[in-house]
Amino acid sequence: MTNPLKTLHQAVVRKSLSISSVAELAWGALCRTPALGRGAVRRVLLKQLYFTGMESVGAVGAVAFLVGLIIVTQMTNLVGRNETLTVHVLIWVIVRELGPLLTAVVIIGRSSSAVASELAAMQVNGEIKSLRRMAISPLSYLVMPRMLGMTLSSVALTFYFQAVAIAAGVVTAALRQELSLGSEIAEFFEVIDFADIAASFLKSAVFGVLVAVVSCYHGLRVKTAWTEIPQAASQAVIRSLLAVFVWDGLITVLVF
């Protein structure tokens, strides 16, 4: 008969080893940023910026517009005409929470499985072994530019999300609550403070690093079987989502 305490202990040990491996991968990639001086590494970075950042603009903008519209519509139905509360809710909900969080979800849906699948396929095909034989570090050529590209994209897309969502919310409030658009904008800039912007920036940067490193980790840990590739992609998405929500809670509790 299986001992439940022993099973729990083994699960905790495995999870601890996995977390330490991900942290080690992130630190190793961070230490290899000088490799950006090489043209080949910069090209990988630019491709990741285009794939994760530019190609996600449409999806992020659509989600942001709908979020701003829905939040203000529901709030108007609940409390009616209230300019100050409208601005505060937009800051509390979009700037502090939903901006970084939903942007990270879009990035996970678009890029996490793609990065994990790409690296897993390279691992199965022996391409990563070939890089090592040529004295090319996979951390420098594969992991670091992807991590940097996804992090920069996460930060940029988060502020884009917030701008679109807040604009949609302010315009919706002006139309439904018959408020002055100019006074709402002025109220917004009076209410928002540096702590809100700093927390948003911190969350978006942390989420970008987490998604990139977790995706790379699960892509590189496959062995030689093709059946491991979809498993790696699935695990990358699930673990990225879990990591993002855990760190969102931690940062929110610590900052606010």
N, C-alpha and C positions, 0 to 999 in steps of 0.2 A: 504493500500500500504506500502511495506517495505521501511524503511528509509535506504538508502545505507550507510550513515555515521554511523548509529547505528550498522548496520551489520559489517562494517569494524572495528568499535571499539570493538565489541564482539569477532571478529576473532583475533584481536591483543591481547586482554586480554587472550584468550584461549592459544594462542601461547606463551605468556609470562609465563603463569602458567606452561605450558609444559616444557619450557626451564629451569625454576627454579626447577621443580621437577627432571629433569635429572641431573642438577648440584648438587642438594641435594643428589641424589642417588650416584653420583660419590664421593662426599665428605664423605658420610657415609661409602662407601666401602673402601676408602683410610684410614679412621681412624681405620679400623678393620684389618689392615695388621698383628698385633700381633697374630691373630688367625692362622697364618701360622705355629705356633709352634705345632699345633695339627696335628696328622698324617692324619686324615680324610680330612682335608682341603688341605693338601699338595697333597694328591692323586687326588683331584679334579683339582688342579693346573696342575699337571703333565699330566692328561688326556686332559686338554684344550691345553697345550703346544703341545702335540702329535697331536691332531686333527687339531688345527689351524696352527701350525708350520710345523711339519714333513710331514703331509699329503698334504701340499700345495707346497712342494718343487718342485715337477714335473711341476705343472701348472705355478708357478712363473718362473721357469727356462725356460720353453718353450716360455712364453710371453716375457721374457727379451731377449732371443736370437733373436727372431724375431724383437723386437724393435730396438736393436742395428744394426741388418742387414739392416732393412728398412731405418733407419735414415741416415746411411752412404751411402747407395746406392742412395737415393734421393739427398743427398748433393753432391755426386760426379757427378751426372748427371747435377746439377745446376751450380756448381763452378769449377768442375774439380779437378786437383791435388793441394791440399793445406793442408799440414800437420798441421800447427798451427790452422787453422780454424776448421779442423776436431776435434782436441782435445778440443778446446773451445766449440764447439757445443755439444759434448758428455757430457761435464761437465754441461753446461747450461741446456740441455734438460733432461738428464738422472739423474744426481746427484741432481740437484736442484728441478726438477719437476716430471718427469715421474716415477722415482724410487719409491718415497714414495706414489705417487698418484695411480699408477697401482697396486702396492702391496696391498694398501688398498682396491682397487676394487676387487681384487682376494679374499681377506679375507672376504669382505662383501658377495660376491657370495657364498663362501663356509661355512662361520661360522655364519653370522648375522641371517639368517633365521633359522638356526639349533638351535642357542641359544634361540632365541625368541620362537620358537615352543616348545622346551623342557621345558622352564620355564612356558609357557602358559599351557601346558598339566599338569604340576605339580600343577599349580594354580587351574585348573578345577577339577582335581582329589582330591583336598583337601590335597595334600602332604605338601604344604607350611604351611597350618594351623596346620598340625600335627607336623611340625618342631617347630613352635612357642609354641605348647603345651608342647613339650619336652625341652623348654627353649633353643632351638638352633636358633640363629639369621640367617635368610635367607641371610642377607647381608654378614655375615662372611662365611657361608658355600656355598652359591650359587653365589653371585654377585662378591665378592672380588677376589676369585681365577680365575674366568672367566675374569675379567677385567685385572688382572695382567698377566694371561697367554696370552691373546690376544695382550696386549701391548708389552710384550717381544717378542712374535712371529712376530709382525709387525716390530719391530726394526731389528731383525735378518733377516727376509725375505727381508726387504728393502735393506740392504747391500749385501745380496746374489743376489738380482735382479740387483743391480748396477754393481757388479763384473761380472756377466754373460753378461749383456748388453754391458758394456764397452769392455770386451774381444771380444765379437762378432763384435763390431764396429771397434775395432783396427785391428783385423785380416782381416775383410772385406776391410778396407781402405788400408791395406798393399797389398792385392791382386789386388784390382781394381785400386788403384792409384800408384801402384808400389813403395810403400814407405818402408823404413826399419822398421821392427817390433820393434826392440830395440830402435830406435830413437823416435818412437811414444810413447812407454811406458815411456821413459825418459821425453819426452815433457809433458806427462800427469801429472807426479808427480811434475814437475816444475810449471805447471799452476794451479793445484788445490790448494786451501788454506783452512785454518781452518774454515772460515765462511761457505764455501760450505758444509763441512762435518757436522758442527754444525747445520746448517739449515735443512739438511737431517735427522739428528738424531731427532731434535725437531719435525719435521713434522711427522715422523714415529711413535714417541711416542704419540703425540697428536691424530693422526688418530686411533691408537690402542685403546686408552682410549675412544674416541668418539664412535667407532663402538661397543665396548663392552657395554658401559653404555646405549647407545640408544637401543641396542638389548635387554638387560636385562629389561630396563624400559618398553618396549612394551610387553615383555613376562609377566611381573608381573602385568600389569595393567588390564589384562582380568578379567572377573567376573566368571561366571559358565557355559557359553554356549560353546559347542565344536566348533560352527561356528566362534567363535572369534579367534581361534588358527591360521587359515590361514590368517586372517586379521592382526593379530599381526605380523606374519612373513613378510607379504607384507609391512606393515608400517615400520618395522624395517629396511628392505633393503632400501626403498625409503628415509627414514629420515637419515639413515647412509650415504648414497651417498650425500645427500644435505649438511649434516654437514661437511663431509670431503672436499667437494669442496669449501664451504664457508670458512673454516679455512685454506685451502690451499691458497686461495686468500689473506686472512688476513696476514698470516705469510710471504708470498712472498712480499707483499707491505711493511710490517714492517721491514723485514730483508734486502731486496735488494733495 
